[in-house]
Structures are given as structure tokens and as C-alpha cells.
Amino acid sequence: MRLRDTPTVEVTERLACSPERAWELVTDIELPTRADGELQKVEWLDGATGVAVGARFRGYNASDQMGEWYTEPEIIEVEEGRRWVWRVGPAEAPVAVWGFEVESASDGGAVVRQWAKVGTGRSPLSAFIDQHPEKEGRILAHRLAVWRDGMAANLAVLAQLAD
């Protein structure tokens, strides 16, 4: 696995609620702060109050390995009721792209998917890989595992809220 390949990780959960309720839940940017993971606090920026293309928010993160940091993602895609995507870093070289997707389940309920794609933009991750190029695959695998665990925790919270 290489950074230049922009690897992706994804977690899916079937929820016992309508797709409309699932959409309401996944568009609450504070949702991940209720789960175990790096995101500690989040706030809308520039007067934004909800998910819309061009809206920005600040996410305050912390981990034992990386310390504390914040990002200011921008929402780059919204398909109302179905999908929203945000980019961390500049458009020409994002650090990461994240998204939530909602669809109807065949037996009622909803299927929710959260995914993230590593970007090629400069970040502490890319700097660490530059320092340890022989470990690039292991470094990326570890980072994707951290993201996967956080997404699984997010979707577990969603499942609780959906009941």
C-alpha cells in the first residue's frame, strides 16, 4: 500500500430506522464526538449551520500517538438525503476526503456507509512516511485501521440513536 494510491477505508451498518432519520443523524457533525475516536469537538465556521456544498467546519482532534490538532474541512458534495462528502486540505492536494452515504435497505430501514480516502497532500502522516519510507505500507495500514475503528464507533452510535 502506497500513499500515492490514495487508499480508502469503509464501514457499513444496517440501521433500524428510515433513510430520512439516518440522513438526519449522519448530517449532525457532532455525531462522531459521541463515539470513541480522535474527534473531540466540532463547530461550524463562517456562519454555516448545516450540511451544504461550500460549508466549512473545524474539527478538534486528539490521540495518544499524535497529540492534539485541528482541521478545517470543506463540504464538497451533497446529494440531499443520500450522500455528503468533505475534504480536508486544499482542493488541488487534499490530505483526506471523507463521506457518509445513506440508502434504503431492502427490508425497510437504512444502510449507512462512512468512508475515508487518504489524499496526497502534505500532512503529518506524509511527513512521517517521508522519514520512514521503508515502513510506508505499515504506517498507512495503521492509520487506516485507526480510521476504521473510529468509523465503526460512529456507526455503533448511529445504531443506538436509530432505535
Steps between C-alpha positions, in 0.01 A plus 500: 500500500635838398393857576492578128229231461267703727365197689143500627335348806125447545261380770133411442213454747136405456275720714150437628372841392382674188755637252368847589584446869841356406567810288405725791748313720795492257471872423546588868869590495520449876406131469863372496575687824260257674710200395846378594739651249727792428234769445444680829304811404359650181351835402364664188704786350410812305136501613423154362228311687465179303625273227529692170761518226760758598419489873801467726549370851787461744571165659716477810678166523722320749682169520765355727738454207448829316408747773239768429416673171214647307386498140266726304324279246275628223190319378553429131198289406144459624235275354213587732375203698767271363864617511726772631874530457760725659860572413784561744765723346515689171307388191816450296661268759262386773630329810185286511147479366221364723138418439173360630250320277145390580278264302179310556533142621301238308301402809439855624746690709816656366856411413761758599853504370785717624820505301827688480767527234858598575615793288844589374512847660770588750413400855664358812424156353684570175790657693525186717498282189777716351707432813433124484443410133578132559199484737252682274263204466492430873456868585205531263346172616517623859346837417218338301436262792467801734254658256307172465471464878373859528246447223379176658452688828309774315267248340447322832382833644276542196348158557422590863344833402299339220319259736 
